[in-house]
Amino acid sequence: MAKLFINEENMIGRIEPEVYGHFSEHLGRCIYEGIYVGENSDIPNTNGMRNDVVEALKELKVPVLRWPGGCFADEYHWMDGIGDKSCRKKMVNTHWGGVVEDNSFGTHEYMELCRQIGCKTYINGNLGSGTVQEMSEWVEYMTFNGVSPMADLRAANGHKEPWTVDFFGIGNENWGCGGNMTPEYYGNEYRRYQTYVRNYDKKKQIKKVCCGANIDDYYWTEGVLNTAFANTEDFVHGFMDYLSLHYYVHPEGWKIKGSATDFNDAVWYKTLYKALYMDTLVTQHGAIMDKYDPDKKIGMCVDEWGSWYTCEPGTNPGFLYQQNTLRDALIAGITLNVFNKHCDRVKIAALAQMVNVLQAVILTEGDKMVKTPTYHVMHMYRYHQGASLIESAVTGAGETGAGKWTVPKITESVSKDGEGIITITLNNLSIETAEGMEIKLADNGYKVIEAKVVTNTDIHAHNTFEAPEQITEQEFTGYTEHEDHISVKLPASSVTVLRVKK
């Protein structure tokens, strides 16, 4: 029998709430139709934002939302998205689907969305095709409180008070769609651009995100850090607060990707094997960061992660619309456990993307909305936000898999919040068998106060607009409390949360 040992007295570090962040890009139906329908829509909305979507996101306790991209960020010119909507410039979204972008969702609308959700703001600036002046004036427009050209323009557009920008990305994927730059070139551009992302309000410091690597491009990480920190005084000057990392799970590779719903057992394990690769990436990139930043002053920002399959048949291939099965629930559980375990370095993350794109938590069609399996996992895991990671280890669970795609049967992470409640999140990666487990804490007397599970006997199960509750959070009853331990039986292919307290 597997055993989970928990030392609740050894608190390793804080799991930052922003690790449970989300990403929204001007891509497909993520923003338009998915989040924003406009004030005149028949779909119930508040200031253009769908009420049903906003309420669902509030239940997730979304901590931060990244916008406007993605690849779109490095061709986005923010002044096109302010002022009278009837006068805003239109453009063709050449990155995503070749559709017309009317810029009706811009800075004011994004800030309104974050206000409604109650989350922090993460703006991604345009370094690839934009200028230093453009980026500098955007920061001034959003945050300057006083007399200035951009502050006056903001007031003229209906918002006298400045907003708070919590995080600001200096470009996106500048090794690729953001300019095809070398790490040394980008490192120098980063130094220049970040200089003009000024903190006009000293009490609300903008945290700066540097463009990090794609997957295992360790050469990029080394080159950017070596250039951005030419001397140790650069740390004092606050050149960088976070370094990003992007990684998507493609079961069959970048070009083919594979179906979201049609896969066999071998592909299930292959996919989860690739999801577990996130641990290697965080470890290896973190080791390079340690060379330049041994005190871990810089956080890792995994601001694009999730599954990426071949888009659903009959949909615009540039919209990246895909279904979301039990397999995606396991990808989410695995990845979030990895982030929790690396809370010393991973400080922000963003699931890609929030609505109707890639591993979305919500799908919409007209006035209908459905929560995906990934939504329910994110909802169960929300208790880790702001809690302290505590020492834990699994023994005796063994491995499962098919051929070369062998994976650990169980992955886990454990945290303790300020009220003494311990949250235990467990993933059973096996399709074939349930797993019995003894949970042993350092002290006795713990009782289960909440237990939920996401699972299904069909690994292909997913929620549709016709059948929206094929996979939801269910009460988990497969546990027994003993004086010195808790015994559980984890269903095959499941994500389970137990919350215990003395």
Secondary structure as UniProt FT lines:
FT   STRAND          2..14
FT   HELIX           17..20
FT   STRAND          21..23
FT   TURN            28..29
FT   TURN            33..35
FT   TURN            39..40
FT   STRAND          45..46
FT   TURN            47..48
FT   STRAND          49..50
FT   HELIX           51..60
FT   STRAND          64..67
FT   HELIX           71..75
FT   HELIX           78..81
FT   HELIX           85..87
FT   STRAND          91..92
FT   TURN            94..98
FT   STRAND          100..101
FT   HELIX           107..117
FT   STRAND          120..125
FT   HELIX           132..143
FT   HELIX           149..156
FT   TURN            157..158
FT   STRAND          167..170
FT   TURN            174..179
FT   HELIX           183..195
FT   TURN            202..203
FT   STRAND          207..214
FT   TURN            215..216
FT   HELIX           218..228
FT   HELIX           233..236
FT   TURN            237..238
FT   STRAND          242..249
FT   TURN            251..252
FT   TURN            254..256
FT   HELIX           265..292
FT   TURN            294..295
FT   STRAND          299..307
FT   TURN            313..314
FT   TURN            317..318
FT   HELIX           326..341
FT   TURN            342..345
FT   STRAND          346..352
FT   STRAND          362..365
FT   TURN            366..367
FT   STRAND          368..371
FT   HELIX           373..381
FT   HELIX           382..384
FT   TURN            385..386
FT   STRAND          388..395
FT   STRAND          399..402
FT   TURN            403..404
FT   STRAND          405..408
FT   STRAND          410..416
FT   TURN            418..419
FT   STRAND          422..428
FT   STRAND          435..441
FT   STRAND          447..455
FT   TURN            459..460
FT   TURN            468..469
FT   STRAND          474..475
FT   STRAND          479..481
FT   STRAND          486..490
FT   STRAND          494..501
//
